[in-house]
């Protein structure tokens, strides 16, 4: 154990559900790692859309999780739970958390931590876990993307989007993306998308079908939902898979089930935070084996739009809500 470890830490808490202004610096007791957890001295923490929802009171905290925001961190292991054996004090890690990342210290399950990739700063490492766990488990797990298949991600300039474009392209698949401006589309192409479609001025259904010779794409990763879903069915290949991870345009839609049946399409989806530790540990092992070498070789690179000090978390939320970013927003601790 590192000494001295203080009894209290700086953090940012939600004073009441509401806008960014409800985020306030505070002092909290240090979290105590449970048997299979590690305590990490946080150097940086990623900001993600679920943080906005939790701040507004729309994303309930799972039982046993910290009420503090922050689903991903990077830092140094400073203490081990009584049964934790995968890490040593002094190890540099990045980790998916149950919450609690907006703080100087955070306790996380040891299986949800990964070594900070060689060649990356801790700030860059902190931008990886939440989107990497989400993309890998949904695209290659639920979506079962195979070699030679084609892929479309909606919202290609988001944190999820830039991760999905790079990860899938690095695996050798053709990638298409949508984004809300020509500048964002250019960024998507630079990251590895074959074609990026400005959804405000172009029809992604028409462009994707034309680019695939009328076949459509095999897997779509969607954060939009609502009226996008019936359009997505029209640009999916036979036996295509649509994977839902959010619904910015609403959770309800109207489908033509005949199209679904006739072309044997599948619609699935998931949320990551409520999944058990064992599931997240399995994803971490797959990431370390299949994806970490691509990060350390530079084939996949962190895309950080802007950083803020921890005490300015409210400003980070305002920027994320504005939707003008390409990539991730990160807090420095």
For each residue, the residues with C-beta under 8 A, 3 or more apart:
1: 5 78 79 80 89
2: 5 41 76 78 79 89 90
3:
4:
5: 1 2 30 39 78 79 105
6: 9 30
7: 29 30
8: 27 28 29 30
9: 6 27 28 29 30 103 104 105
10: 25 26 27 103 104 310 311
11: 25 26 27 28 68 102 103 104 310
12: 23 24 25 26 68 69 102 103 310 311 313
13: 23 24 26 28 67 68 102
14: 17 22 23 54 55 67 69
15: 22 23 24
16: 22
17: 14 22 55 56 57
18: 21 22 55 56 57
19: 22 55 56
20: 23 55 313 314 315 317 318 321
21: 18 314
22: 14 15 16 17 18 19 55
23: 12 13 14 15 20 55 69 313 314 317
24: 12 13 15
25: 10 11 12 310 311
26: 10 11 12 13
27: 8 9 10 11
28: 8 9 11 13 68 103
29: 7 8 9
30: 5 6 7 8 9 39 105
31: 39 66 100 103 105 106 107
32: 39 107
33: 37 38 39 79 80 81 84 107
34: 37 81 107
35: 81 82 83 84
36: 81 83 84 109 110 111 277
37: 33 34 81 84 107 108 109 110
38: 33 77 79 80 81 84 87 93 107 108 110 113
39: 5 30 31 32 33 77 78 79 80 105 106 107
40: 73 75 76 77 78 93 95 105 106 107 108 113
41: 2 75 76 78 104 105
42: 45 73 74 75 101 103 104 105 106 333
43: 74 75 76 122 123 126 332 333
44: 73 74 75 122 123 125 126 127 307 330 331 332 333
45: 42 70 72 73 74 101 102 103 106 126 310 330 331 333
46: 70 71 72 73 101 126 127 128 129 130 131 159 328 329 330 331
47: 51 313 316 317 320 328 329 330 331
48: 51 71 72 130 131 159
49: 52 53 158 159 246 320
50: 53 54 59 71 273
51: 47 48 54 55 69 70 71 317 320
52: 49 55 56 317 320 321
53: 49 50 56 58 59
54: 14 50 51 57 58 59 61 69 99
55: 14 17 18 19 20 22 23 51 52 69 317
56: 17 18 19 52 53 59
57: 17 18 54
58: 53 54
59: 50 53 54 56
60:
61: 54 65 66 67 99
62: 65 98 99 273 274
63:
64: 98
65: 61 62 98 99 100
66: 31 61 97 98 99 100 106
67: 13 14 61 99
68: 11 12 13 28 99 100 101 102 103
69: 12 14 23 51 54 55 99 101 102 313
70: 45 46 51 73 97 99 100 101 102 103 106 331
71: 46 48 50 51 96 97 98 99 101 129 130 273
72: 45 46 48 94 95 96 97 101 126 127 128 129 130
73: 40 42 44 45 46 70 94 95 97 101 106 108 126 129
74: 42 43 44 45 92 93 94 95 116 122 123 125 126
75: 40 41 42 43 44 92 93 106 122 333
76: 2 40 41 43 90 91 92 93
77: 38 39 40 80 87 88 89 90 91 92 93 113
78: 1 2 5 39 40 41 89 105
79: 1 2 5 33 38 39 89
80: 1 33 38 39 77 84 87 88 89 110
81: 33 34 35 36 37 38 84 110
82: 35
83: 35 36
84: 33 35 36 37 38 80 81 87 110
85: 110
86: 110 111 113
87: 38 77 80 84 91 93 110 113
88: 77 80 91
89: 1 2 77 78 79 80
90: 2 76 77
91: 76 77 87 88 115
92: 74 75 76 77 115 116 122 125
93: 38 40 74 75 76 77 87 113 114 115 116
94: 72 73 74 113 114 115 116 117 122 125 126 128 129
95: 40 72 73 74 106 108 112 113 114 129
96: 71 72 108 112 129 130 133 272 280 284
97: 66 70 71 72 73 100 101 106 108 112
98: 62 64 65 66 71 108 109 273
99: 54 61 62 65 66 67 68 69 70 71
100: 31 65 66 68 70 97 103 106 107
101: 42 45 46 68 69 70 71 72 73 97 106
102: 11 12 13 45 68 69 70 310 313 331
103: 9 10 11 12 28 31 42 45 68 70 100 106 310 333
104: 9 10 11 41 42 310 333
105: 5 9 30 31 39 40 41 42 78
106: 31 39 40 42 45 66 70 73 75 95 97 100 101 103
107: 31 32 33 34 37 38 39 40 100
108: 37 38 40 73 95 96 97 98 112 113
109: 36 37 98 112 113 277 280 281
110: 36 37 38 80 81 84 85 86 87 113
111: 36 86 277 278 280 281 284 285
112: 95 96 97 108 109 129 277 280 281 284
113: 38 40 77 86 87 93 94 95 108 109 110 284
114: 93 94 95 117 128 129 284 287 288 292
115: 91 92 93 94 288 292
116: 74 92 93 94 120 122 125
117: 94 114 120 125 128 292 295 296
118: 296
119: 296 298
120: 116 117 124 125 295 302
121: 124 125
122: 43 44 74 75 92 94 116 125 126
123: 43 44 74 126 127 304 307 330 332
124: 120 121 127 128 302 304
125: 44 74 92 94 116 117 120 121 122 128 302
126: 43 44 45 46 72 73 74 94 122 123 129 330
127: 44 46 72 123 124 131 159 302 303 304 327 328 330
128: 46 72 94 114 117 124 125 131 132 163 295 302
129: 46 71 72 73 94 95 96 112 114 126 132 133
130: 46 48 71 72 96 133 134 159 272
131: 46 48 127 128 134 135 159 160 162 163 328
132: 128 129 135 136 163 167 287 291
133: 96 129 130 136 137 272 280 283 284 287
134: 130 131 137 138 160 163 245 272
135: 131 132 138 139 160 163 164 167 221
136: 132 133 139 140 141 167 283 286 287 290 291
137: 133 134 140 141 142 270 272 279 283
138: 134 135 141 142 143 221 243 245 270
139: 135 136 142 143 145 151 164 167 168 219 221 243
140: 136 137 143 144 145 286
141: 136 137 138 144 283
142: 137 138 139 241 243 268 269 270
143: 138 139 140 219 221 241 243 268
144: 140 141 219 241
145: 139 140 149 151 168 171 173 218 219
146: 149 218
147: 171 172 173
148: 173
149: 145 146 173 217 218 219
150: 173 174 175 176 212 215 216 217 218 219 237
151: 139 145 164 168 173 174 175 176 217 218 219 220 221
152: 175 176 177 178 204 208 217 219 220 221 232 235
153: 156 160 161 164 165 168 175 176 177 178 220 221
154: 161 177 178 199 220 221 222 223 224 228
155: 158 160 161 178 179 223 224 248
156: 153 161 162 164 165 177 178 179 184 185 188 191 193 196
157: 161 162 179 180 184 187 188 325 326 327
158: 49 155 161 162 223 325
159: 46 48 49 127 130 131 162 163 327 328 329
160: 131 134 135 153 155 163 164 221 223 245
161: 153 154 155 156 157 158 164 165 177 179 188
162: 131 156 157 158 159 165 166 187 188 191 303 326 327 328
163: 128 131 132 134 135 159 160 166 167 300
164: 135 139 151 153 156 160 161 167 168 175 221
165: 153 156 161 162 168 169 175 177 188 191 192 193
166: 162 163 169 170 191 192 299 300 301
167: 132 135 136 139 163 164 170 171 291 294 300
168: 139 145 151 153 164 165 171 173 175 192
169: 165 166 172 173 175 191 192 193
170: 166 167 192 294 299 300
171: 145 147 167 168
172: 147 169
173: 145 147 148 149 150 151 168 169
174: 150 151 194
175: 150 151 152 153 164 165 168 169 192 193 194
176: 150 151 152 153 193 194 195 196 197 204 207 208 211 217
177: 152 153 154 156 161 165 185 188 193 195 196 197
178: 152 153 154 155 156 196 197 198 199 204
179: 155 156 157 161 184 185 187 188 196 197 198 199
180: 157 184 198 199 200 323
181: 184 185 198 200
182: 185 186 198
183: 186 187
184: 156 157 179 180 181 187 188 196 198 326
185: 156 177 179 181 182 188 189 196 197 198
186: 182 183 189 190 196
187: 157 162 179 183 184 190 191 326
188: 156 157 161 162 165 177 179 184 185 191 193 196
189: 185 186 192 193 194 195 196
190: 186 187
191: 156 162 165 166 169 187 188 303
192: 165 166 168 169 170 175 189
193: 156 165 169 175 176 177 188 189 196
194: 174 175 176 189 211
195: 176 177 189 207 208 211
196: 156 176 177 178 179 184 185 186 188 189 193
197: 176 177 178 179 185 202 204 207 208
198: 178 179 180 181 182 184 185 201 202
199: 154 178 179 180 202 204
200: 180 181
201: 198
202: 197 198 199 206 207
203: 206 207
204: 152 176 178 197 199 207 208 231 235
205: 208 209 231 232 234 235
206: 202 203 209 210
207: 176 195 197 202 203 204 210 211
208: 152 176 195 197 204 205 211 212 216 217 235
209: 205 206 212 214 215 216 234 235
210: 206 207 213 214
211: 176 194 195 207 208
212: 150 208 209 215 216 217 237
213: 210
214: 209 210
215: 150 209 212 237 238
216: 150 208 209 212 234 235 236 237 238 240
217: 149 150 151 152 176 208 212 220 235 236 237 240
218: 145 146 149 150 151 236 237 239 240 241
219: 139 143 144 145 149 150 151 152 240 241 242 243
220: 151 152 153 154 217 232 235 236 240 241 242 243
221: 135 138 139 143 151 152 153 154 160 164 243 245
222: 154 225 228 229 232 242 243 244 245 246
223: 154 155 158 160 245 246 247 248
224: 154 155 228 246 247 248 249
225: 222 228 229 244 246 247 248 249 250 251 253
226: 229 247 248 249 250 251 252 253
227: 230 231 249 253
228: 154 222 224 225 231 232 249 253
229: 222 225 226 232 233 242 244 253 255 267
230: 227 233 234 253 254 255 256
231: 204 205 227 228 234 235
232: 152 205 220 222 228 229 235 236 242
233: 229 230 236 242 255 256 259 260 265
234: 205 209 216 230 231 259
235: 152 204 205 208 209 216 217 220 231 232
236: 216 217 218 220 232 233 240 241 242 263 265
237: 150 212 215 216 217 218 240 263
238: 215 216 263 264 265
239: 218 263 264 265 266
240: 216 217 218 219 220 236 237 263 265 266
241: 142 143 144 218 219 220 236 265 266 267 268
242: 219 220 222 229 232 233 236 265 266 267 268
243: 138 139 142 143 219 220 221 222 268 269 270
244: 222 225 229 247 267 268 269
245: 134 138 160 221 222 223 269 270 271
246: 49 222 223 224 225
247: 223 224 225 226 244 250 251
248: 155 223 224 225 226
249: 224 225 226 227 228
250: 225 226 247 253
251: 225 226 247
252: 226
253: 225 226 227 228 229 230 250
254: 230
255: 229 230 233 259 260
256: 230 233 259 260
257: 260 261
258: 261 262
259: 233 234 255 256 262 263 265
260: 233 255 256 257 263 265 267
261: 257 258 264
262: 258 259
263: 236 237 238 239 240 259 260
264: 238 239 261
265: 233 236 238 239 240 241 242 259 260
266: 239 240 241 242
267: 229 241 242 244 260
268: 142 143 241 242 243 244
269: 142 243 244 245
270: 137 138 142 243 245 275
271: 245 274 275
272: 96 130 133 134 137 275 280
273: 50 62 71 98
274: 62 271
275: 270 271 272 279 280
276: 279 280
277: 36 109 111 112 280 281
278: 111 281 282
279: 137 275 276 282 283
280: 96 109 111 112 133 272 275 276 277 283 284
281: 109 111 112 277 278 284 285
282: 278 279 285 286
283: 133 136 137 141 279 280 286 287
284: 96 111 112 113 114 133 280 281 287 288
285: 111 281 282 288 289
286: 136 140 282 283 289 290 291
287: 114 132 133 136 283 284 290 291 292
288: 114 115 284 285 291 292
289: 285 286 292
290: 136 286 287 293 294
291: 132 136 167 286 287 288 294 295 300
292: 114 115 117 287 288 289 295 296
293: 290 296 297
294: 167 170 290 291 297 299 300
295: 117 120 128 291 292 298 299 300 301
296: 117 118 119 292 293
297: 293 294
298: 119 295 301
299: 166 170 294 295
300: 163 166 167 170 291 294 295
301: 166 295 298
302: 120 124 125 127 128 327 328
303: 127 162 191 326 327 328
304: 123 124 127 307 327 328 329 330
305: 319 325 326 327 328 329
306: 316 319 325 329 330
307: 44 123 304 329 330 331 332
308: 312 313 315 316 319 329 330 331 332
309: 312 331 332
310: 10 11 12 25 45 102 103 104 313 331 332 333
311: 10 12 25
312: 308 309 315 316 331
313: 12 20 23 47 69 102 308 310 316 317 331
314: 20 21 23 317 318
315: 20 308 312 318 319
316: 47 306 308 312 313 319 320 329 331
317: 20 23 47 51 52 55 313 314 320 321
318: 20 314 315 321 322
319: 305 306 308 315 316 322 324 325 329
320: 47 49 51 52 316 317 323 325 329
321: 20 52 317 318
322: 318 319 325
323: 180 320
324: 319
325: 157 158 305 306 319 320 322 328 329
326: 157 162 184 187 303 305
327: 127 157 159 162 302 303 304 305
328: 46 47 127 131 159 162 302 303 304 305 325
329: 46 47 159 304 305 306 307 308 316 319 320 325
330: 44 45 46 47 123 126 127 304 306 307 308
331: 44 45 46 47 70 102 307 308 309 310 312 313 316
332: 43 44 123 307 308 309 310
333: 42 43 44 45 75 103 104 310
